[in-house]
């Protein structure tokens, strides 16, 4: 996978994951109240760049680990 495709994959994947996780965590912590959307948006805006950067850095290691596990499974 080339660098641009990897960046697009990481961007889309982390955006969707962080969307759901911050939505659920915000709801669990404060419930559905008047300032829910602003609290959730703040959590999303802070969390997404961290998740995207981490995923971009970790993906090569995760890919190698996956290849190793698959080789073990295949025998």
PQR file of N, CA, C, O and H, with PARSE charges and radii, in Angstrom:
ATOM      1  N   UNK A   1       0.863  -1.179   0.000 -0.4000 1.5000
ATOM      2  CA  UNK A   1       0.000   0.000   0.000 -0.0000 2.0000
ATOM      3  C   UNK A   1       0.903   1.234   0.000  0.5500 1.7000
ATOM      4  O   UNK A   1       1.815   1.341   0.820 -0.5500 1.4000
ATOM      5  N   UNK A   2       0.648   2.154  -0.914 -0.4000 1.5000
ATOM      6  CA  UNK A   2       1.498   3.338  -0.966 -0.0000 2.0000
ATOM      7  C   UNK A   2       1.151   4.315   0.154  0.5500 1.7000
ATOM      8  O   UNK A   2       0.139   4.162   0.838 -0.5500 1.4000
ATOM      9  H   UNK A   2      -0.092   2.067  -1.580  0.4000 1.0000
ATOM     10  N   UNK A   3       1.990   5.299   0.326 -0.4000 1.5000
ATOM     11  CA  UNK A   3       1.864   6.237   1.454 -0.0000 2.0000
ATOM     12  C   UNK A   3       0.544   7.014   1.432  0.5500 1.7000
ATOM     13  O   UNK A   3      -0.079   7.201   2.477 -0.5500 1.4000
ATOM     14  H   UNK A   3       2.812   5.423  -0.230  0.4000 1.0000
ATOM     15  N   UNK A   4       0.120   7.460   0.270 -0.4000 1.5000
ATOM     16  CA  UNK A   4      -1.134   8.227   0.175 -0.0000 2.0000
ATOM     17  C   UNK A   4      -2.326   7.345   0.530  0.5500 1.7000
ATOM     18  O   UNK A   4      -3.203   7.758   1.290 -0.5500 1.4000
ATOM     19  H   UNK A   4       0.625   7.308  -0.580  0.4000 1.0000
ATOM     20  N   UNK A   5      -2.359   6.139  -0.015 -0.4000 1.5000
ATOM     21  CA  UNK A   5      -3.461   5.223   0.292 -0.0000 2.0000
ATOM     22  C   UNK A   5      -3.475   4.897   1.787  0.5500 1.7000
ATOM     23  O   UNK A   5      -4.544   4.806   2.391 -0.5500 1.4000
ATOM     24  H   UNK A   5      -1.647   5.803  -0.632  0.4000 1.0000
ATOM     25  N   UNK A   6      -2.305   4.724   2.380 -0.4000 1.5000
ATOM     26  CA  UNK A   6      -2.226   4.446   3.813 -0.0000 2.0000
ATOM     27  C   UNK A   6      -2.771   5.617   4.628  0.5500 1.7000
ATOM     28  O   UNK A   6      -3.474   5.415   5.618 -0.5500 1.4000
ATOM     29  H   UNK A   6      -1.436   4.798   1.890  0.4000 1.0000
ATOM     30  N   UNK A   7      -2.446   6.836   4.212 -0.4000 1.5000
ATOM     31  CA  UNK A   7      -2.949   8.019   4.927 -0.0000 2.0000
ATOM     32  C   UNK A   7      -4.470   8.131   4.808  0.5500 1.7000
ATOM     33  O   UNK A   7      -5.149   8.475   5.775 -0.5500 1.4000
ATOM     34  H   UNK A   7      -1.874   7.000   3.407  0.4000 1.0000
ATOM     35  N   UNK A   8      -4.998   7.840   3.622 -0.4000 1.5000
ATOM     36  CA  UNK A   8      -6.452   7.888   3.427 -0.0000 2.0000
ATOM     37  C   UNK A   8      -7.126   6.824   4.291  0.5500 1.7000
ATOM     38  O   UNK A   8      -8.124   7.106   4.954 -0.5500 1.4000
ATOM     39  H   UNK A   8      -4.447   7.560   2.836  0.4000 1.0000
ATOM     40  N   UNK A   9      -6.587   5.603   4.288 -0.4000 1.5000
ATOM     41  CA  UNK A   9      -7.138   4.526   5.109 -0.0000 2.0000
ATOM     42  C   UNK A   9      -7.135   4.907   6.587  0.5500 1.7000
ATOM     43  O   UNK A   9      -8.149   4.753   7.267 -0.5500 1.4000
ATOM     44  H   UNK A   9      -5.776   5.374   3.749  0.4000 1.0000
ATOM     45  N   UNK A  10      -6.017   5.396   7.083 -0.4000 1.5000
ATOM     46  CA  UNK A  10      -5.903   5.788   8.487 -0.0000 2.0000
ATOM     47  C   UNK A  10      -6.885   6.915   8.808  0.5500 1.7000
ATOM     48  O   UNK A  10      -7.529   6.889   9.857 -0.5500 1.4000
ATOM     49  H   UNK A  10      -5.193   5.521   6.530  0.4000 1.0000
ATOM     50  N   UNK A  11      -7.005   7.889   7.932 -0.4000 1.5000
ATOM     51  CA  UNK A  11      -7.910   9.016   8.157 -0.0000 2.0000
ATOM     52  C   UNK A  11      -9.355   8.549   8.278  0.5500 1.7000
ATOM     53  O   UNK A  11     -10.055   8.923   9.219 -0.5500 1.4000
ATOM     54  H   UNK A  11      -6.482   7.910   7.080  0.4000 1.0000
ATOM     55  N   UNK A  12      -9.798   7.741   7.337 -0.4000 1.5000
ATOM     56  CA  UNK A  12     -11.188   7.267   7.346 -0.0000 2.0000
ATOM     57  C   UNK A  12     -11.449   6.330   8.516  0.5500 1.7000
ATOM     58  O   UNK A  12     -12.446   6.474   9.223 -0.5500 1.4000
ATOM     59  H   UNK A  12      -9.229   7.438   6.572  0.4000 1.0000
ATOM     60  N   UNK A  13     -10.552   5.371   8.720 -0.4000 1.5000
ATOM     61  CA  UNK A  13     -10.739   4.384   9.782 -0.0000 2.0000
ATOM     62  C   UNK A  13     -10.783   5.053  11.164  0.5500 1.7000
ATOM     63  O   UNK A  13     -11.678   4.778  11.963 -0.5500 1.4000
ATOM     64  H   UNK A  13      -9.741   5.254   8.145  0.4000 1.0000
ATOM     65  N   UNK A  14      -9.825   5.919  11.433 -0.4000 1.5000
ATOM     66  CA  UNK A  14      -9.794   6.542  12.763 -0.0000 2.0000
ATOM     67  C   UNK A  14     -10.930   7.541  12.945  0.5500 1.7000
ATOM     68  O   UNK A  14     -11.458   7.675  14.049 -0.5500 1.4000
ATOM     69  H   UNK A  14      -9.098   6.142  10.784  0.4000 1.0000
ATOM     70  N   UNK A  15     -11.314   8.238  11.890 -0.4000 1.5000
ATOM     71  CA  UNK A  15     -12.428   9.180  12.004 -0.0000 2.0000
ATOM     72  C   UNK A  15     -13.702   8.458  12.419  0.5500 1.7000
ATOM     73  O   UNK A  15     -14.443   8.934  13.279 -0.5500 1.4000
ATOM     74  H   UNK A  15     -10.886   8.129  10.993  0.4000 1.0000
ATOM     75  N   UNK A  16     -13.955   7.292  11.793 -0.4000 1.5000
ATOM     76  CA  UNK A  16     -15.162   6.533  12.115 -0.0000 2.0000
ATOM     77  C   UNK A  16     -15.092   5.931  13.518  0.5500 1.7000
ATOM     78  O   UNK A  16     -16.070   5.969  14.266 -0.5500 1.4000
ATOM     79  H   UNK A  16     -13.353   6.906  11.095  0.4000 1.0000
ATOM     80  N   UNK A  17     -13.942   5.382  13.866 -0.4000 1.5000
ATOM     81  CA  UNK A  17     -13.801   4.763  15.189 -0.0000 2.0000
ATOM     82  C   UNK A  17     -13.904   5.806  16.305  0.5500 1.7000
ATOM     83  O   UNK A  17     -14.616   5.600  17.287 -0.5500 1.4000
ATOM     84  H   UNK A  17     -13.148   5.352  13.259  0.4000 1.0000
ATOM     85  N   UNK A  18     -13.203   6.905  16.152 -0.4000 1.5000
ATOM     86  CA  UNK A  18     -13.225   7.946  17.182 -0.0000 2.0000
ATOM     87  C   UNK A  18     -14.613   8.563  17.284  0.5500 1.7000
ATOM     88  O   UNK A  18     -15.049   8.914  18.380 -0.5500 1.4000
ATOM     89  H   UNK A  18     -12.624   7.072  15.354  0.4000 1.0000
ATOM     90  N   UNK A  19     -15.313   8.700  16.163 -0.4000 1.5000
ATOM     91  CA  UNK A  19     -16.681   9.208  16.179 -0.0000 2.0000
ATOM     92  C   UNK A  19     -17.535   8.376  17.133  0.5500 1.7000
ATOM     93  O   UNK A  19     -18.200   8.915  18.017 -0.5500 1.4000
ATOM     94  H   UNK A  19     -14.958   8.414  15.273  0.4000 1.0000
ATOM     95  N   UNK A  20     -17.509   7.058  16.944 -0.4000 1.5000
ATOM     96  CA  UNK A  20     -18.356   6.179  17.750 -0.0000 2.0000
ATOM     97  C   UNK A  20     -17.897   6.092  19.205  0.5500 1.7000
ATOM     98  O   UNK A  20     -18.724   6.122  20.116 -0.5500 1.4000
ATOM     99  H   UNK A  20     -16.968   6.620  16.225  0.4000 1.0000
ATOM    100  N   UNK A  21     -16.603   5.986  19.430 -0.4000 1.5000
ATOM    101  CA  UNK A  21     -16.094   5.842  20.795 -0.0000 2.0000
ATOM    102  C   UNK A  21     -16.334   7.113  21.606  0.5500 1.7000
ATOM    103  O   UNK A  21     -16.773   7.036  22.753 -0.5500 1.4000
ATOM    104  H   UNK A  21     -15.930   5.961  18.690  0.4000 1.0000
ATOM    105  N   UNK A  22     -16.054   8.281  21.026 -0.4000 1.5000
ATOM    106  CA  UNK A  22     -16.284   9.519  21.781 -0.0000 2.0000
ATOM    107  C   UNK A  22     -17.770   9.763  21.989  0.5500 1.7000
ATOM    108  O   UNK A  22     -18.173  10.288  23.026 -0.5500 1.4000
ATOM    109  H   UNK A  22     -15.698   8.343  20.094  0.4000 1.0000
ATOM    110  N   UNK A  23     -18.582   9.389  21.015 -0.4000 1.5000
ATOM    111  CA  UNK A  23     -20.030   9.531  21.172 -0.0000 2.0000
ATOM    112  C   UNK A  23     -20.521   8.681  22.346  0.5500 1.7000
ATOM    113  O   UNK A  23     -21.255   9.165  23.208 -0.5500 1.4000
ATOM    114  H   UNK A  23     -18.254   8.963  20.172  0.4000 1.0000
ATOM    115  N   UNK A  24     -20.111   7.420  22.371 -0.4000 1.5000
ATOM    116  CA  UNK A  24     -20.533   6.518  23.451 -0.0000 2.0000
ATOM    117  C   UNK A  24     -19.975   6.959  24.803  0.5500 1.7000
ATOM    118  O   UNK A  24     -20.701   6.972  25.797 -0.5500 1.4000
ATOM    119  H   UNK A  24     -19.515   7.027  21.671  0.4000 1.0000
ATOM    120  N   UNK A  25     -18.698   7.318  24.846 -0.4000 1.5000
ATOM    121  CA  UNK A  25     -18.085   7.716  26.117 -0.0000 2.0000
ATOM    122  C   UNK A  25     -18.695   9.004  26.651  0.5500 1.7000
ATOM    123  O   UNK A  25     -18.925   9.128  27.854 -0.5500 1.4000
ATOM    124  H   UNK A  25     -18.108   7.307  24.038  0.4000 1.0000
ATOM    125  N   UNK A  26     -18.958   9.953  25.777 -0.4000 1.5000
ATOM    126  CA  UNK A  26     -19.580  11.208  26.216 -0.0000 2.0000
ATOM    127  C   UNK A  26     -20.979  10.946  26.751  0.5500 1.7000
ATOM    128  O   UNK A  26     -21.358  11.472  27.797 -0.5500 1.4000
ATOM    129  H   UNK A  26     -18.771   9.852  24.800  0.4000 1.0000
ATOM    130  N   UNK A  27     -21.740  10.138  26.037 -0.4000 1.5000
ATOM    131  CA  UNK A  27     -23.092   9.807  26.492 -0.0000 2.0000
ATOM    132  C   UNK A  27     -23.056   9.097  27.845  0.5500 1.7000
ATOM    133  O   UNK A  27     -23.844   9.414  28.736 -0.5500 1.4000
ATOM    134  H   UNK A  27     -21.432   9.710  25.187  0.4000 1.0000
ATOM    135  N   UNK A  28     -22.146   8.140  27.998 -0.4000 1.5000
ATOM    136  CA  UNK A  28     -22.052   7.402  29.263 -0.0000 2.0000
ATOM    137  C   UNK A  28     -21.633   8.309  30.421  0.5500 1.7000
ATOM    138  O   UNK A  28     -22.068   8.113  31.556 -0.5500 1.4000
ATOM    139  H   UNK A  28     -21.506   7.882  27.274  0.4000 1.0000
ATOM    140  N   UNK A  29     -20.795   9.290  30.135 -0.4000 1.5000
ATOM    141  CA  UNK A  29     -20.292  10.158  31.202 -0.0000 2.0000
ATOM    142  C   UNK A  29     -21.235  11.285  31.588  0.5500 1.7000
ATOM    143  O   UNK A  29     -21.343  11.613  32.769 -0.5500 1.4000
ATOM    144  H   UNK A  29     -20.442   9.449  29.213  0.4000 1.0000
ATOM    145  N   UNK A  30     -21.922  11.887  30.618 -0.4000 1.5000
ATOM    146  CA  UNK A  30     -22.760  13.041  30.965 -0.0000 2.0000
ATOM    147  C   UNK A  30     -24.228  12.859  30.613  0.5500 1.7000
ATOM    148  O   UNK A  30     -25.064  13.656  31.039 -0.5500 1.4000
ATOM    149  H   UNK A  30     -21.834  11.621  29.658  0.4000 1.0000
ATOM    150  N   UNK A  31     -24.558  11.829  29.847 -0.4000 1.5000
ATOM    151  CA  UNK A  31     -25.944  11.633  29.445 -0.0000 2.0000
ATOM    152  C   UNK A  31     -26.336  12.602  28.346  0.5500 1.7000
ATOM    153  O   UNK A  31     -25.515  13.384  27.865 -0.5500 1.4000
ATOM    154  H   UNK A  31     -23.879  11.181  29.502  0.4000 1.0000
ATOM    155  N   UNK A  32     -27.583  12.540  27.959 -0.4000 1.5000
ATOM    156  CA  UNK A  32     -28.088  13.381  26.880 -0.0000 2.0000
ATOM    157  C   UNK A  32     -28.637  14.667  27.486  0.5500 1.7000
ATOM    158  O   UNK A  32     -29.788  14.730  27.916 -0.5500 1.4000
ATOM    159  H   UNK A  32     -28.249  11.905  28.349  0.4000 1.0000
ATOM    160  N   UNK A  33     -27.795  15.681  27.508 -0.4000 1.5000
ATOM    161  CA  UNK A  33     -28.209  16.958  28.087 -0.0000 2.0000
ATOM    162  C   UNK A  33     -27.982  18.068  27.070  0.5500 1.7000
ATOM    163  O   UNK A  33     -27.505  17.811  25.964 -0.5500 1.4000
ATOM    164  H   UNK A  33     -26.860  15.630  27.159  0.4000 1.0000
ATOM    165  N   UNK A  34     -28.313  19.275  27.429 -0.4000 1.5000
ATOM    166  CA  UNK A  34     -28.309  20.396  26.481 -0.0000 2.0000
ATOM    167  C   UNK A  34     -26.940  20.626  25.836  0.5500 1.7000
ATOM    168  O   UNK A  34     -26.869  20.975  24.657 -0.5500 1.4000
ATOM    169  H   UNK A  34     -28.700  19.484  28.327  0.4000 1.0000
ATOM    170  N   UNK A  35     -25.863  20.436  26.584 -0.4000 1.5000
ATOM    171  CA  UNK A  35     -24.534  20.692  26.030 -0.0000 2.0000
ATOM    172  C   UNK A  35     -23.844  19.424  25.515  0.5500 1.7000
ATOM    173  O   UNK A  35     -22.626  19.408  25.332 -0.5500 1.4000
ATOM    174  H   UNK A  35     -25.921  20.153  27.542  0.4000 1.0000
ATOM    175  N   UNK A  36     -24.625  18.364  25.282 -0.4000 1.5000
ATOM    176  CA  UNK A  36     -24.052  17.091  24.836 -0.0000 2.0000
ATOM    177  C   UNK A  36     -23.237  17.246  23.555  0.5500 1.7000
ATOM    178  O   UNK A  36     -22.094  16.794  23.492 -0.5500 1.4000
ATOM    179  H   UNK A  36     -25.614  18.377  25.431  0.4000 1.0000
ATOM    180  N   UNK A  37     -23.811  17.875  22.539 -0.4000 1.5000
ATOM    181  CA  UNK A  37     -23.120  17.982  21.256 -0.0000 2.0000
ATOM    182  C   UNK A  37     -21.810  18.753  21.361  0.5500 1.7000
ATOM    183  O   UNK A  37     -20.822  18.368  20.735 -0.5500 1.4000
ATOM    184  H   UNK A  37     -24.740  18.242  22.590  0.4000 1.0000
ATOM    185  N   UNK A  38     -21.781  19.820  22.129 -0.4000 1.5000
ATOM    186  CA  UNK A  38     -20.536  20.578  22.256 -0.0000 2.0000
ATOM    187  C   UNK A  38     -19.483  19.781  23.031  0.5500 1.7000
ATOM    188  O   UNK A  38     -18.300  19.819  22.691 -0.5500 1.4000
ATOM    189  H   UNK A  38     -22.583  20.133  22.638  0.4000 1.0000
ATOM    190  N   UNK A  39     -19.906  19.068  24.060 -0.4000 1.5000
ATOM    191  CA  UNK A  39     -18.965  18.229  24.824 -0.0000 2.0000
ATOM    192  C   UNK A  39     -18.433  17.101  23.953  0.5500 1.7000
ATOM    193  O   UNK A  39     -17.238  16.805  23.976 -0.5500 1.4000
ATOM    194  H   UNK A  39     -20.867  19.037  24.336  0.4000 1.0000
ATOM    195  N   UNK A  40     -19.329  16.463  23.173 -0.4000 1.5000
ATOM    196  CA  UNK A  40     -18.899  15.387  22.288 -0.0000 2.0000
ATOM    197  C   UNK A  40     -17.951  15.913  21.217  0.5500 1.7000
ATOM    198  O   UNK A  40     -16.925  15.295  20.936 -0.5500 1.4000
ATOM    199  H   UNK A  40     -20.299  16.703  23.154  0.4000 1.0000
ATOM    200  N   UNK A  41     -18.291  17.048  20.621 -0.4000 1.5000
ATOM    201  CA  UNK A  41     -17.444  17.619  19.567 -0.0000 2.0000
ATOM    202  C   UNK A  41     -16.049  17.935  20.099  0.5500 1.7000
ATOM    203  O   UNK A  41     -15.055  17.701  19.412 -0.5500 1.4000
ATOM    204  H   UNK A  41     -19.125  17.550  20.849  0.4000 1.0000
ATOM    205  N   UNK A  42     -15.971  18.454  21.297 -0.4000 1.5000
ATOM    206  CA  UNK A  42     -14.669  18.757  21.899 -0.0000 2.0000
ATOM    207  C   UNK A  42     -13.860  17.472  22.086  0.5500 1.7000
ATOM    208  O   UNK A  42     -12.667  17.440  21.784 -0.5500 1.4000
ATOM    209  H   UNK A  42     -16.779  18.644  21.856  0.4000 1.0000
ATOM    210  N   UNK A  43     -14.499  16.424  22.577 -0.4000 1.5000
ATOM    211  CA  UNK A  43     -13.818  15.139  22.762 -0.0000 2.0000
ATOM    212  C   UNK A  43     -13.342  14.591  21.414  0.5500 1.7000
ATOM    213  O   UNK A  43     -12.230  14.073  21.313 -0.5500 1.4000
ATOM    214  H   UNK A  43     -15.468  16.449  22.822  0.4000 1.0000
ATOM    215  N   UNK A  44     -14.170  14.700  20.395 -0.4000 1.5000
ATOM    216  CA  UNK A  44     -13.811  14.206  19.062 -0.0000 2.0000
ATOM    217  C   UNK A  44     -12.632  14.987  18.486  0.5500 1.7000
ATOM    218  O   UNK A  44     -11.679  14.395  17.980 -0.5500 1.4000
ATOM    219  H   UNK A  44     -15.074  15.120  20.477  0.4000 1.0000
ATOM    220  N   UNK A  45     -12.699  16.304  18.563 -0.4000 1.5000
ATOM    221  CA  UNK A  45     -11.654  17.156  17.987 -0.0000 2.0000
ATOM    222  C   UNK A  45     -10.301  16.928  18.664  0.5500 1.7000
ATOM    223  O   UNK A  45      -9.258  17.008  18.015 -0.5500 1.4000
ATOM    224  H   UNK A  45     -13.474  16.784  18.974  0.4000 1.0000
ATOM    225  N   UNK A  46     -10.320  16.650  19.946 -0.4000 1.5000
ATOM    226  CA  UNK A  46      -9.071  16.373  20.661 -0.0000 2.0000
ATOM    227  C   UNK A  46      -8.584  14.955  20.368  0.5500 1.7000
ATOM    228  O   UNK A  46      -7.386  14.743  20.181 -0.5500 1.4000
ATOM    229  H   UNK A  46     -11.167  16.585  20.473  0.4000 1.0000
ATOM    230  N   UNK A  47      -9.486  13.994  20.328 -0.4000 1.5000
ATOM    231  CA  UNK A  47      -9.110  12.582  20.215 -0.0000 2.0000
ATOM    232  C   UNK A  47      -8.715  12.138  18.817  0.5500 1.7000
ATOM    233  O   UNK A  47      -7.820  11.307  18.667 -0.5500 1.4000
ATOM    234  H   UNK A  47     -10.459  14.167  20.481  0.4000 1.0000
ATOM    235  N   UNK A  48      -9.364  12.675  17.793 -0.4000 1.5000
ATOM    236  CA  UNK A  48      -9.112  12.166  16.455 -0.0000 2.0000
ATOM    237  C   UNK A  48      -7.669  12.344  15.984  0.5500 1.7000
ATOM    238  O   UNK A  48      -7.092  11.384  15.473 -0.5500 1.4000
ATOM    239  H   UNK A  48     -10.091  13.350  17.915  0.4000 1.0000
ATOM    240  N   UNK A  49      -7.058  13.518  16.130 -0.4000 1.5000
ATOM    241  CA  UNK A  49      -5.666  13.632  15.679 -0.0000 2.0000
ATOM    242  C   UNK A  49      -4.717  12.683  16.423  0.5500 1.7000
ATOM    243  O   UNK A  49      -3.751  12.189  15.842 -0.5500 1.4000
ATOM    244  H   UNK A  49      -7.526  14.298  16.546  0.4000 1.0000
ATOM    245  N   UNK A  50      -4.989  12.436  17.686 -0.4000 1.5000
ATOM    246  CA  UNK A  50      -4.167  11.505  18.457 -0.0000 2.0000
ATOM    247  C   UNK A  50      -4.322  10.095  17.899  0.5500 1.7000
ATOM    248  O   UNK A  50      -3.334   9.391  17.692 -0.5500 1.4000
ATOM    249  H   UNK A  50      -5.774  12.837  18.158  0.4000 1.0000
ATOM    250  N   UNK A  51      -5.556   9.691  17.657 -0.4000 1.5000
ATOM    251  CA  UNK A  51      -5.818   8.350  17.114 -0.0000 2.0000
ATOM    252  C   UNK A  51      -5.226   8.193  15.717  0.5500 1.7000
ATOM    253  O   UNK A  51      -4.636   7.156  15.411 -0.5500 1.4000
ATOM    254  H   UNK A  51      -6.358  10.263  17.825  0.4000 1.0000
ATOM    255  N   UNK A  52      -5.371   9.193  14.879 -0.4000 1.5000
ATOM    256  CA  UNK A  52      -4.863   9.112  13.507 -0.0000 2.0000
ATOM    257  C   UNK A  52      -3.338   9.024  13.498  0.5500 1.7000
ATOM    258  O   UNK A  52      -2.767   8.212  12.771 -0.5500 1.4000
ATOM    259  H   UNK A  52      -5.850  10.035  15.127  0.4000 1.0000
ATOM    260  N   UNK A  53      -2.690   9.841  14.289 -0.4000 1.5000
ATOM    261  CA  UNK A  53      -1.221   9.807  14.368 -0.0000 2.0000
ATOM    262  C   UNK A  53      -0.744   8.468  14.890  0.5500 1.7000
ATOM    263  O   UNK A  53       0.196   7.887  14.348 -0.5500 1.4000
ATOM    264  H   UNK A  53      -3.154  10.501  14.880  0.4000 1.0000
ATOM    265  N   UNK A  54      -1.385   7.975  15.938 -0.4000 1.5000
ATOM    266  CA  UNK A  54      -1.018   6.676  16.499 -0.0000 2.0000
ATOM    267  C   UNK A  54      -1.212   5.572  15.473  0.5500 1.7000
ATOM    268  O   UNK A  54      -0.328   4.733  15.301 -0.5500 1.4000
ATOM    269  H   UNK A  54      -2.148   8.447  16.378  0.4000 1.0000
ATOM    270  N   UNK A  55      -2.337   5.556  14.794 -0.4000 1.5000
ATOM    271  CA  UNK A  55      -2.615   4.520  13.799 -0.0000 2.0000
ATOM    272  C   UNK A  55      -1.609   4.575  12.656  0.5500 1.7000
ATOM    273  O   UNK A  55      -1.144   3.535  12.189 -0.5500 1.4000
ATOM    274  H   UNK A  55      -3.055   6.238  14.933  0.4000 1.0000
ATOM    275  N   UNK A  56      -1.275   5.765  12.209 -0.4000 1.5000
ATOM    276  CA  UNK A  56      -0.321   5.899  11.117 -0.0000 2.0000
ATOM    277  C   UNK A  56       1.042   5.344  11.520  0.5500 1.7000
ATOM    278  O   UNK A  56       1.716   4.705  10.712 -0.5500 1.4000
ATOM    279  H   UNK A  56      -1.652   6.609  12.589  0.4000 1.0000
ATOM    280  N   UNK A  57       1.446   5.585  12.761 -0.4000 1.5000
ATOM    281  CA  UNK A  57       2.743   5.101  13.233 -0.0000 2.0000
ATOM    282  C   UNK A  57       2.743   3.601  13.540  0.5500 1.7000
ATOM    283  O   UNK A  57       3.751   2.924  13.337 -0.5500 1.4000
ATOM    284  H   UNK A  57       0.898   6.104  13.417  0.4000 1.0000
ATOM    285  N   UNK A  58       1.609   3.084  14.028 -0.4000 1.5000
ATOM    286  CA  UNK A  58       1.532   1.700  14.478 -0.0000 2.0000
ATOM    287  C   UNK A  58       1.178   0.727  13.342  0.5500 1.7000
ATOM    288  O   UNK A  58       1.471  -0.465  13.443 -0.5500 1.4000
ATOM    289  H   UNK A  58       0.790   3.634  14.193  0.4000 1.0000
ATOM    290  N   UNK A  59       0.563   1.213  12.281 -0.4000 1.5000
ATOM    291  CA  UNK A  59       0.093   0.322  11.230 -0.0000 2.0000
ATOM    292  C   UNK A  59       1.187  -0.596  10.669  0.5500 1.7000
ATOM    293  O   UNK A  59       0.912  -1.781  10.479 -0.5500 1.4000
ATOM    294  H   UNK A  59       0.325   2.181  12.199  0.4000 1.0000
ATOM    295  N   UNK A  60       2.397  -0.127  10.396 -0.4000 1.5000
ATOM    296  CA  UNK A  60       3.412  -1.058   9.886 -0.0000 2.0000
ATOM    297  C   UNK A  60       3.716  -2.203  10.864  0.5500 1.7000
ATOM    298  O   UNK A  60       3.890  -3.347  10.445 -0.5500 1.4000
ATOM    299  H   UNK A  60       2.620   0.836  10.550  0.4000 1.0000
ATOM    300  N   UNK A  61       3.779  -1.897  12.146 -0.4000 1.5000
ATOM    301  CA  UNK A  61       4.018  -2.948  13.146 -0.0000 2.0000
ATOM    302  C   UNK A  61       2.837  -3.913  13.211  0.5500 1.7000
ATOM    303  O   UNK A  61       3.028  -5.125  13.311 -0.5500 1.4000
ATOM    304  H   UNK A  61       3.638  -0.968  12.486  0.4000 1.0000
ATOM    305  N   UNK A  62       1.633  -3.384  13.156 -0.4000 1.5000
ATOM    306  CA  UNK A  62       0.435  -4.224  13.201 -0.0000 2.0000
ATOM    307  C   UNK A  62       0.374  -5.124  11.966  0.5500 1.7000
ATOM    308  O   UNK A  62      -0.030  -6.283  12.058 -0.5500 1.4000
ATOM    309  H   UNK A  62       1.478  -2.399  13.075  0.4000 1.0000
ATOM    310  N   UNK A  63       0.767  -4.598  10.835 -0.4000 1.5000
ATOM    311  CA  UNK A  63       0.773  -5.394   9.606 -0.0000 2.0000
ATOM    312  C   UNK A  63       1.784  -6.537   9.702  0.5500 1.7000
ATOM    313  O   UNK A  63       1.486  -7.663   9.306 -0.5500 1.4000
ATOM    314  H   UNK A  63       1.095  -3.656  10.761  0.4000 1.0000
ATOM    315  N   UNK A  64       2.974  -6.252  10.225 -0.4000 1.5000
ATOM    316  CA  UNK A  64       3.980  -7.307  10.398 -0.0000 2.0000
ATOM    317  C   UNK A  64       3.504  -8.358  11.401  0.5500 1.7000
ATOM    318  O   UNK A  64       3.686  -9.556  11.184 -0.5500 1.4000
ATOM    319  H   UNK A  64       3.215  -5.336  10.547  0.4000 1.0000
ATOM    320  N   UNK A  65       2.895  -7.906  12.495 -0.4000 1.5000
ATOM    321  CA  UNK A  65       2.381  -8.847  13.498 -0.0000 2.0000
ATOM    322  C   UNK A  65       1.283  -9.717  12.898  0.5500 1.7000
ATOM    323  O   UNK A  65       1.229 -10.919  13.158 -0.5500 1.4000
ATOM    324  H   UNK A  65       2.746  -6.933  12.671  0.4000 1.0000
ATOM    325  N   UNK A  66       0.419  -9.120  12.107 -0.4000 1.5000
ATOM    326  CA  UNK A  66      -0.654  -9.873  11.451 -0.0000 2.0000
ATOM    327  C   UNK A  66      -0.074 -10.909  10.498  0.5500 1.7000
ATOM    328  O   UNK A  66      -0.524 -12.055  10.464 -0.5500 1.4000
ATOM    329  H   UNK A  66       0.462  -8.143  11.896  0.4000 1.0000
ATOM    330  N   UNK A  67       0.916 -10.504   9.732 -0.4000 1.5000
ATOM    331  CA  UNK A  67       1.568 -11.464   8.814 -0.0000 2.0000
ATOM    332  C   UNK A  67       2.174 -12.627   9.590  0.5500 1.7000
ATOM    333  O   UNK A  67       2.073 -13.777   9.161 -0.5500 1.4000
ATOM    334  H   UNK A  67       1.281  -9.574   9.759  0.4000 1.0000
ATOM    335  N   UNK A  68       2.801 -12.341  10.723 -0.4000 1.5000
ATOM    336  CA  UNK A  68       3.409 -13.405  11.548 -0.0000 2.0000
ATOM    337  C   UNK A  68       2.350 -14.368  12.087  0.5500 1.7000
ATOM    338  O   UNK A  68       2.529 -15.585  12.049 -0.5500 1.4000
ATOM    339  H   UNK A  68       2.883 -11.407  11.072  0.4000 1.0000
ATOM    340  N   UNK A  69       1.248 -13.809  12.587 -0.4000 1.5000
ATOM    341  CA  UNK A  69       0.166 -14.652  13.111 -0.0000 2.0000
ATOM    342  C   UNK A  69      -0.421 -15.515  11.993  0.5500 1.7000
ATOM    343  O   UNK A  69      -0.688 -16.700  12.192 -0.5500 1.4000
ATOM    344  H   UNK A  69       1.103 -12.821  12.618  0.4000 1.0000
ATOM    345  N   UNK A  70      -0.616 -14.921  10.835 -0.4000 1.5000
ATOM    346  CA  UNK A  70      -1.192 -15.677   9.714 -0.0000 2.0000
ATOM    347  C   UNK A  70      -0.254 -16.790   9.253  0.5500 1.7000
ATOM    348  O   UNK A  70      -0.715 -17.867   8.874 -0.5500 1.4000
ATOM    349  H   UNK A  70      -0.399 -13.959  10.673  0.4000 1.0000
ATOM    350  N   UNK A  71       1.054 -16.545   9.280 -0.4000 1.5000
ATOM    351  CA  UNK A  71       2.015 -17.602   8.929 -0.0000 2.0000
ATOM    352  C   UNK A  71       1.929 -18.748   9.939  0.5500 1.7000
ATOM    353  O   UNK A  71       1.996 -19.916   9.555 -0.5500 1.4000
ATOM    354  H   UNK A  71       1.428 -15.671   9.587  0.4000 1.0000
ATOM    355  N   UNK A  72       1.781 -18.420  11.232 -0.4000 1.5000
ATOM    356  CA  UNK A  72       1.642 -19.448  12.259 -0.0000 2.0000
ATOM    357  C   UNK A  72       0.358 -20.267  12.064  0.5500 1.7000
ATOM    358  O   UNK A  72       0.354 -21.489  12.213 -0.5500 1.4000
ATOM    359  H   UNK A  72       1.727 -17.471  11.543  0.4000 1.0000
ATOM    360  N   UNK A  73      -0.718 -19.569  11.730 -0.4000 1.5000
ATOM    361  CA  UNK A  73      -2.002 -20.252  11.513 -0.0000 2.0000
ATOM    362  C   UNK A  73      -1.911 -21.183  10.299  0.5500 1.7000
ATOM    363  O   UNK A  73      -2.400 -22.313  10.322 -0.5500 1.4000
ATOM    364  H   UNK A  73      -0.715 -18.576  11.608  0.4000 1.0000
ATOM    365  N   UNK A  74      -1.277 -20.680   9.247 -0.4000 1.5000
ATOM    366  CA  UNK A  74      -1.165 -21.464   8.019 -0.0000 2.0000
ATOM    367  C   UNK A  74      -0.227 -22.657   8.183  0.5500 1.7000
ATOM    368  O   UNK A  74      -0.303 -23.632   7.435 -0.5500 1.4000
ATOM    369  H   UNK A  74      -0.880 -19.763   9.228  0.4000 1.0000
ATOM    370  N   UNK A  75       0.649 -22.564   9.165 -0.4000 1.5000
ATOM    371  CA  UNK A  75       1.562 -23.676   9.437 -0.0000 2.0000
ATOM    372  C   UNK A  75       2.764 -23.560   8.590  0.5500 1.7000
ATOM    373  O   UNK A  75       3.658 -24.402   8.669 -0.5500 1.4000
ATOM    374  H   UNK A  75       0.712 -21.773   9.773  0.4000 1.0000
TER
END
